[in-house]
């Protein structure tokens, strides 16, 4: 047999040298690209009024003579050039995407917050209380998880919209959409938090807090909850990507935000009728933006899960 080319000391030295490298510098190129892409899209949506060359929903800035102008091609009538072309009403697609991304992110972030609030509360109570209360909460969550989330959101949206007077339905649509998506996604948060609470409540610091008379509410909020921020943040990031896609799906089906405040899903729905007539850019650019936005956030969530997982620290 031949001698091994490396000694145990050499291997330990390599591991030690690798451990000294900051973890953020060991991120792969794909994660860096996803982070930059997500940052560009989010910042573009936030600063849409400053970046957009046109206000796509101001009738005073629209010119029907610019309708269906191809990207980077001058209009046949006015000579205006648009980066991503225009739709049939002369709206600049690039400006529409910036404003549409703003609405999509607003709905998705708000819905994720609703899911987070309900799911974390239910998971904390279920995991800490146990017994019958735990069984009831988890059976409700399991029952809801047997149905597609988009179906649950459609059902909740329809029921909630029926409770609003017709005169206020358009103004309340965004809030109803946030409420519907938020209620459809809370079980994922509840199950993750419950599992983490079941682990945490067996630890010594929880037993010590009980011995000195710490109330259950304070114990959950000030002692257990801070230790759950890692997995909760990961699920929230992945839930945000899911909420963006759900909002786009609902808007594409015609039950999302009103036409006066279109999102990426509404822009895709408006562009599908022109796909086979040659005006491909009306559908293409909003669809690509939606895919890149959801994909970049999803990749960041996956990497964040690995980053916060102690078992994989040596692999990063």
C-alpha positions in Angstrom: 0.0 0.0 0.0 1.2 3.6 -0.7 1.3 6.3 1.8 -1.6 8.8 1.9 -0.5 12.1 0.2 -2.1 14.2 2.9 -1.8 14.0 6.7 -4.6 14.7 9.1 -2.8 17.9 10.1 -2.9 19.1 6.5 -6.6 18.4 6.2 -7.2 20.3 9.5 -5.1 23.2 8.3 -7.1 23.4 5.1 -10.4 23.3 7.0 -9.1 26.0 9.3 -8.1 28.2 6.5 -11.4 27.8 4.8 -13.3 28.6 8.0 -11.4 31.9 8.2 -12.9 33.0 4.9 -16.0 35.2 5.6 -19.1 33.2 4.7 -20.5 36.0 2.5 -17.4 35.6 0.3 -18.1 32.0 -0.3 -21.4 32.6 -2.0 -21.5 31.2 -5.5 -21.8 33.4 -8.5 -25.5 32.4 -9.0 -26.5 33.7 -5.6 -24.7 37.0 -6.3 -26.4 37.4 -9.7 -29.8 36.6 -8.1 -29.2 39.1 -5.4 -28.2 41.9 -7.8 -31.2 41.1 -10.1 -33.6 41.1 -7.2 -32.2 44.4 -5.9 -32.4 46.0 -9.4 -36.1 44.9 -9.9 -37.1 45.9 -6.4 -35.4 49.3 -6.6 -36.8 49.9 -10.0 -40.3 49.3 -8.6 -39.7 51.5 -5.6 -38.4 54.4 -7.6 -40.7 53.9 -10.6 -42.0 57.6 -10.6 -38.4 58.7 -10.9 -37.2 56.1 -13.4 -40.2 55.7 -15.7 -39.9 57.9 -18.8 -43.7 58.1 -19.0 -46.7 57.8 -16.7 -48.5 54.9 -18.3 -51.8 55.5 -16.6 -52.1 59.2 -17.1 -54.4 59.8 -20.1 -52.7 63.1 -20.7 -49.4 61.3 -21.6 -50.9 58.7 -23.9 -51.0 59.0 -27.6 -52.9 56.4 -29.6 -50.8 57.2 -32.6 -47.9 55.5 -30.7 -49.9 52.3 -30.3 -48.2 48.9 -31.0 -44.8 50.5 -31.6 -42.1 47.8 -31.6 -39.1 48.0 -29.2 -36.4 50.5 -30.2 -38.3 51.3 -33.4 -39.6 54.9 -34.1 -43.3 55.3 -34.2 -44.6 55.5 -37.7 -46.7 58.6 -36.9 -44.9 60.5 -34.1 -41.3 59.3 -34.4 -41.1 58.5 -30.7 -38.9 55.6 -29.7 -39.7 53.3 -26.8 -37.2 50.9 -25.1 -39.7 47.9 -24.8 -42.3 49.2 -27.3 -45.9 50.2 -26.5 -49.3 48.5 -26.2 -52.4 49.1 -28.3 -53.2 52.2 -26.3 -49.8 53.8 -26.7 -48.6 53.0 -23.2 -44.9 52.5 -22.7 -44.2 48.9 -21.8 -41.1 49.7 -19.8 -43.0 52.3 -17.7 -45.9 49.9 -17.2 -43.6 47.2 -16.0 -42.0 49.5 -13.4 -45.4 50.6 -12.1 -46.8 47.0 -12.4 -43.9 45.6 -10.4 -44.6 48.2 -7.7 -48.2 46.9 -7.3 -47.1 43.3 -7.4 -44.5 43.7 -4.7 -46.8 45.8 -2.5 -49.5 43.1 -2.6 -47.0 40.2 -2.2 -45.1 41.9 0.7 -48.4 42.7 2.5 -49.8 39.3 2.0 -46.6 37.7 3.2 -46.8 39.8 6.4 -50.4 38.6 6.9 -49.3 35.0 6.5 -46.4 35.5 8.8 -48.5 37.1 11.5 -51.1 34.4 11.4 -48.8 31.4 10.9 -46.2 32.4 13.5 -48.9 33.1 16.1 -50.7 29.7 15.3 -47.4 27.8 15.3 -46.2 29.3 18.6 -49.5 28.5 20.4 -49.8 25.1 18.8 -46.2 24.0 19.6 -46.1 25.4 23.2 -49.7 24.5 24.3 -49.9 21.0 22.8 -52.8 18.8 23.5 -56.2 19.4 22.0 -55.4 23.0 20.9 -52.4 21.7 19.0 -54.5 19.0 17.3 -57.2 21.5 16.3 -54.8 24.0 14.8 -52.8 21.4 12.9 -55.8 19.7 11.5 -57.1 23.0 10.2 -53.7 23.6 8.6 -53.5 20.1 7.2 -57.0 20.4 5.7 -56.1 23.7 4.0 -52.8 22.2 2.7 -54.7 19.5 0.8 -56.0 22.2 -1.6 -54.0 24.3 -4.0 -53.2 27.7 -2.5 -54.5 29.5 -5.6 -57.9 27.7 -5.1 -58.0 28.8 -1.5 -57.2 32.4 -2.4 -59.9 32.4 -5.1 -62.4 31.1 -2.6 -61.5 33.6 0.1 -61.4 36.5 -2.4 -64.8 35.6 -3.8 -66.4 35.4 -0.4 -64.8 38.6 0.9 -65.7 40.5 -2.3 -69.3 39.5 -1.8 -69.3 41.2 1.6 -68.3 44.5 0.1 -70.8 46.9 -1.6 -70.5 47.2 -5.4 -69.6 50.9 -5.0 -66.5 50.1 -3.0 -65.4 46.9 -4.6 -62.8 48.4 -6.9 -61.2 50.5 -4.1 -61.1 47.5 -1.8 -59.8 45.0 -4.4 -56.2 45.4 -3.4 -56.9 44.9 0.3 -59.1 41.9 -0.5 -56.3 40.4 -2.6 -53.8 40.8 0.2 -56.2 39.2 2.7 -57.0 36.3 0.4 -53.3 35.5 -0.4 -52.3 36.0 3.2 -54.9 33.6 4.5 -54.1 31.0 1.9 -50.4 30.7 2.9 -50.3 30.7 6.7 -50.2 26.9 7.2 -46.6 26.7 5.8 -45.5 29.2 8.5 -47.5 27.5 11.2 -45.9 24.1 10.6 -42.4 25.4 10.5 -42.7 27.4 13.6 -44.6 24.6 15.5 -41.8 22.2 14.7 -39.1 24.6 15.9 -41.1 25.4 19.1 -41.3 21.6 19.9 -37.5 21.5 19.8 -37.0 24.8 21.7 -39.4 24.1 24.6 -37.3 21.0 25.7 -34.2 23.2 26.2 -32.8 24.2 29.5 -33.4 28.0 29.1 -37.2 27.3 28.7 -37.3 25.2 31.8 -35.3 27.9 33.7 -37.7 30.6 32.6 -40.7 28.5 33.8 -39.0 28.0 37.2 -38.6 31.7 37.8 -42.3 32.3 36.9 -42.1 33.8 33.4 -45.5 34.0 31.9 -46.2 31.9 28.8 -46.8 34.9 26.5 -43.6 36.5 27.6 -41.7 33.3 27.3 -42.9 32.8 23.7 -42.3 36.3 22.5 -39.1 37.2 24.3 -37.3 33.9 24.7 -38.5 31.3 22.1 -39.5 33.5 19.2 -36.0 35.2 18.8 -34.5 31.7 18.3 -36.9 31.0 15.5 -36.0 34.0 13.3 -33.7 32.0 11.1 -36.2 29.4 9.8 -39.0 32.0 9.8 -37.0 34.4 7.6 -36.3 31.6 5.1 -39.9 30.6 4.9 -40.9 34.3 4.6 -38.5 34.8 1.6 -39.8 31.7 -0.2 -43.4 32.7 0.7 -42.8 36.1 -0.9 -41.9 34.5 -4.2 -45.0 32.4 -4.0 -47.2 35.4 -3.2 -45.8 37.2 -6.2 -46.8 34.3 -8.5 -50.2 34.0 -6.8 -51.0 37.7 -7.3 -50.0 37.4 -10.9 -52.2 34.3 -11.4 -55.2 36.0 -9.8 -54.7 39.1 -11.8 -54.3 37.1 -15.0 -57.6 35.3 -14.2 -59.3 38.7 -13.9 -59.9 38.7 -10.1 -56.8 40.7 -9.1 -56.1 44.4 -9.0 -58.3 46.7 -11.0 -57.2 47.9 -14.5 -56.6 51.3 -13.1 -53.7 49.9 -11.0 -52.4 47.0 -13.1 -49.8 44.6 -11.9 -47.5 42.2 -13.8 -50.3 39.7 -14.0 -52.7 42.2 -15.5 -50.1 43.3 -18.1 -49.6 39.6 -19.1 -53.3 39.1 -19.4 -53.6 42.3 -21.6 -50.7 41.1 -23.8 -51.8 37.5 -24.5 -54.3 38.6 -27.2 -51.4 40.1 -29.2 -49.0 37.2 -28.9 -50.0 35.6 -32.3 -50.7 38.8 -34.1 -47.0 39.9 -34.2 -46.9 42.2 -31.2 -45.0 39.8 -29.0 -43.3 42.4 -26.8 -46.6 43.3 -25.0 -46.6 39.9 -23.4 -42.9 39.0 -23.5 -41.4 41.7 -21.3 -43.9 41.6 -18.4 -43.7 37.8 -18.4 -39.9 37.8 -18.3 -39.9 40.4 -15.5 -42.3 38.2 -13.4 -40.2 35.1 -13.9 -36.9 36.9 -13.1 -38.4 38.5 -10.0 -39.9 35.3 -8.6 -36.8 33.2 -9.5 -34.3 35.6 -8.0 -36.2 35.8 -4.7 -36.6 32.1 -4.6 -32.9 31.5 -5.2 -32.1 33.9 -2.4 -34.4 32.0 -0.1 -32.8 28.7 -0.9 -29.3 30.1 -0.3 -30.5 31.8 2.9 -31.7 28.4 4.1 -28.3 26.9 3.5 -26.6 29.9 5.1 -28.6 29.6 8.3 -28.4 25.8 8.6 -25.6 24.9 11.1 -25.3 21.4 9.6 -24.1 22.9 6.3 -21.8 25.6 7.6 -18.8 23.5 6.5 -20.1 23.3 2.9 -20.5 27.0 2.4 
